[in-house]
């Protein structure tokens, strides 16, 4: 049985990232899930969030609740 090839994952880099690609994360959206990876190591493990959890996380980042 032949398994159909999966389409490439549409990874996107943050528009605020520098052109050199240093210290960047990329995200890809899947049904019900958002995946995050390190752009310098695209084959390394990824983090996966539910869409509501990712929305909550990014909202907290924007409001400064995760600042050190």
The 8 nearest C-alpha neighbors of each residue, nearest first, counted from 0:
[[1, 2, 3, 4, 5, 6, 7, 8],
 [2, 0, 3, 4, 5, 6, 7, 8],
 [1, 3, 4, 0, 5, 6, 7, 8],
 [2, 4, 1, 5, 6, 0, 7, 8],
 [5, 3, 2, 6, 1, 7, 8, 0],
 [4, 6, 3, 7, 8, 2, 9, 1],
 [5, 7, 8, 4, 9, 3, 10, 29],
 [8, 6, 9, 5, 10, 4, 27, 29],
 [7, 9, 10, 6, 27, 5, 28, 29],
 [10, 8, 27, 7, 11, 28, 26, 6],
 [9, 11, 27, 26, 8, 25, 12, 28],
 [12, 10, 25, 26, 27, 9, 13, 24],
 [11, 13, 25, 24, 14, 26, 10, 16],
 [12, 14, 15, 16, 11, 25, 24, 23],
 [13, 15, 16, 12, 17, 11, 18, 23],
 [16, 14, 13, 17, 12, 18, 23, 20],
 [17, 15, 13, 14, 23, 18, 20, 12],
 [16, 18, 19, 20, 15, 21, 14, 23],
 [17, 19, 20, 16, 21, 15, 14, 23],
 [20, 18, 17, 21, 16, 22, 23, 39],
 [19, 21, 18, 17, 23, 22, 16, 38],
 [20, 22, 23, 19, 17, 39, 16, 38],
 [23, 21, 20, 24, 39, 38, 37, 16],
 [24, 22, 21, 38, 20, 16, 37, 25],
 [23, 25, 37, 38, 36, 12, 35, 26],
 [24, 26, 12, 11, 36, 35, 10, 38],
 [25, 27, 35, 11, 10, 34, 36, 12],
 [28, 26, 10, 34, 9, 33, 11, 29],
 [29, 27, 33, 32, 34, 26, 30, 9],
 [28, 30, 32, 33, 31, 27, 34, 8],
 [29, 31, 32, 28, 33, 50, 49, 27],
 [30, 32, 50, 49, 29, 33, 28, 48],
 [33, 31, 49, 29, 50, 30, 48, 28],
 [32, 34, 28, 48, 47, 27, 50, 29],
 [33, 35, 47, 27, 26, 46, 48, 28],
 [36, 34, 26, 46, 45, 25, 47, 24],
 [35, 37, 45, 25, 24, 38, 41, 26],
 [38, 36, 24, 40, 39, 41, 23, 25],
 [37, 39, 24, 41, 40, 23, 25, 36],
 [38, 40, 37, 41, 21, 20, 23, 22],
 [41, 39, 37, 38, 43, 42, 36, 44],
 [42, 40, 38, 43, 37, 39, 36, 44],
 [43, 41, 40, 44, 45, 36, 37, 39],
 [42, 44, 40, 41, 45, 36, 37, 39],
 [45, 43, 42, 46, 36, 41, 37, 40],
 [46, 44, 36, 35, 34, 47, 43, 37],
 [45, 47, 35, 34, 36, 48, 44, 33],
 [46, 48, 34, 33, 35, 45, 32, 49],
 [49, 47, 33, 53, 32, 52, 50, 34],
 [48, 50, 32, 52, 51, 31, 53, 33],
 [49, 51, 53, 32, 52, 31, 33, 54],
 [52, 50, 54, 53, 49, 55, 48, 56],
 [53, 51, 55, 49, 54, 50, 48, 56],
 [54, 52, 56, 50, 55, 51, 48, 57],
 [55, 53, 51, 57, 52, 56, 58, 50],
 [54, 56, 58, 52, 53, 57, 51, 59],
 [55, 57, 53, 59, 58, 54, 52, 60],
 [58, 56, 60, 54, 59, 55, 53, 61],
 [59, 57, 55, 61, 60, 56, 54, 62],
 [58, 60, 56, 62, 64, 57, 61, 55],
 [61, 59, 57, 63, 58, 62, 65, 64],
 [60, 62, 58, 59, 63, 57, 64, 65],
 [61, 63, 59, 60, 64, 58, 65, 57],
 [64, 62, 60, 66, 65, 61, 59, 58],
 [63, 65, 59, 66, 62, 60, 61, 67],
 [66, 64, 63, 60, 67, 59, 62, 61],
 [67, 65, 63, 64, 60, 62, 59, 61],
 [66, 65, 64, 63, 60, 59, 62, 61]]
